[in-house]
Amino acid sequence: QILAMGHEDVSTFLGKALDPPALSAVVSALATLTEVQAIDAQGKLSPLGHHLAKLPVDPHIGKMLIFGAIFSCMDPILTIAACCSYKTPFASSLDRRAETADARKRLGGPSPQSDLLLAVNAYDEWAAACSAGGG
């Protein structure tokens, strides 16, 4: 967002804040932005970076949302983004582990592909149950 405002040196700009972040945090943030291809090797915003700067979410989640829109698969992507931003719905206490394992097998099929797709299936079943039950 700082680059989108036209400031070229993020470290200098943030260094002027009342409570500036540690330089290591700035370096880590810039590395993340490079990793998701939001900035190029020269530290300039990429076209993807311009879009990500407008989203109030983690850059990885934002990139996933943008690509979900491009590939017309927003329903599962929104569920996955929500799951990545919160704790797993399959957390359970020790006394309910067997019940949780059974639910994972039922929703994931004989060979589950991923926990995120499992969460999409769980949400879809929940939404269908809510629709069938009237709310």
C-alpha positions in Angstrom: 0.0 0.0 0.0 2.9 2.3 0.7 4.3 1.7 -2.8 0.8 2.2 -4.3 0.8 5.7 -2.6 3.9 6.5 -4.6 6.6 6.1 -2.0 9.6 4.3 -3.5 11.6 3.6 -0.3 9.3 1.6 2.1 12.0 1.4 4.8 12.6 5.2 4.9 8.8 5.9 4.9 8.1 3.5 7.7 11.2 4.7 9.6 9.4 8.1 10.0 6.5 6.6 11.9 6.0 7.3 15.6 6.6 3.6 16.3 8.5 2.3 13.3 8.6 -1.5 12.7 11.9 -3.3 13.0 13.9 -3.4 9.8 13.8 -7.2 9.8 9.9 -7.0 9.7 10.1 -4.6 6.7 12.6 -6.9 4.9 10.4 -9.9 5.7 7.3 -8.1 4.3 9.1 -7.1 1.1 10.3 -10.7 0.7 6.7 -11.9 1.0 5.5 -9.4 -1.6 8.3 -10.6 -3.9 7.3 -14.2 -3.3 3.7 -13.6 -4.3 4.9 -11.5 -7.3 3.3 -8.3 -6.0 6.7 -6.4 -6.5 9.4 -7.0 -9.0 13.1 -7.4 -8.5 13.5 -3.6 -8.5 10.9 -3.2 -5.7 8.2 -1.7 -8.0 4.6 -2.8 -7.8 3.6 -5.3 -10.4 0.1 -5.2 -12.0 -0.9 -7.9 -9.4 0.6 -5.7 -6.7 -1.6 -2.8 -7.6 -4.7 -5.0 -7.2 -3.4 -6.5 -3.9 -2.7 -3.1 -2.5 -6.5 -2.4 -2.7 -7.4 -5.5 -0.7 -7.3 -5.4 3.2 -6.1 -9.0 3.4 -2.8 -11.0 3.7 -1.1 -10.9 0.2 -1.3 -14.7 -0.1 -5.1 -14.6 0.5 -5.5 -11.6 -1.8 -3.7 -13.4 -4.6 -5.9 -16.4 -4.1 -9.0 -14.3 -4.3 -7.8 -12.5 -7.4 -7.0 -15.8 -9.2 -10.3 -17.2 -8.0 -12.1 -14.4 -9.7 -10.0 -14.8 -12.9 -10.7 -18.5 -13.1 -14.4 -18.2 -12.1 -14.2 -20.4 -9.0 -15.0 -17.9 -6.3 -17.3 -20.1 -4.2 -14.6 -22.6 -3.1 -11.9 -19.9 -3.0 -13.9 -17.8 -0.6 -14.4 -20.8 1.7 -10.7 -21.7 1.5 -9.7 -18.0 2.2 -11.9 -18.0 5.2 -10.4 -21.3 6.4 -6.9 -19.9 5.9 -7.8 -16.8 7.9 -9.2 -18.8 10.9 -8.6 -22.1 12.7 -9.6 -25.4 11.2 -13.2 -26.5 11.7 -11.8 -30.0 12.4 -10.2 -29.2 15.7 -11.5 -31.3 18.5 -11.0 -32.3 22.1 -9.4 -35.6 23.0 -12.7 -37.3 23.7 -14.1 -36.4 20.2 -11.2 -37.4 18.0 -12.9 -40.5 16.7 -16.0 -38.5 15.7 -13.8 -35.9 14.0 -11.9 -38.6 12.1 -15.1 -40.1 10.9 -16.4 -36.7 9.7 -13.1 -36.1 7.8 -13.4 -39.6 6.1 -17.0 -39.0 5.1 -16.3 -35.5 3.7 -13.0 -36.3 2.1 -13.8 -39.6 0.5 -11.6 -42.7 0.4 -8.4 -40.7 -0.4 -8.8 -37.0 0.6 -6.8 -34.6 -1.6 -6.3 -31.8 0.9 -7.6 -30.3 4.2 -8.7 -27.2 2.3 -10.9 -29.2 -0.1 -12.2 -31.1 2.9 -13.2 -27.8 4.4 -15.0 -26.8 1.2 -16.9 -30.0 1.2 -17.8 -29.5 4.9 -19.1 -26.0 4.2 -21.1 -27.1 1.2 -22.8 -29.8 3.2 -23.5 -27.3 6.0 -24.9 -24.8 3.5 -27.1 -27.5 1.9 -28.3 -28.6 5.3 -29.2 -25.0 6.2 -31.1 -24.6 3.0 -33.0 -27.8 3.4 -33.8 -27.0 7.0 -35.0 -23.6 6.1 -32.3 -21.6 7.9 
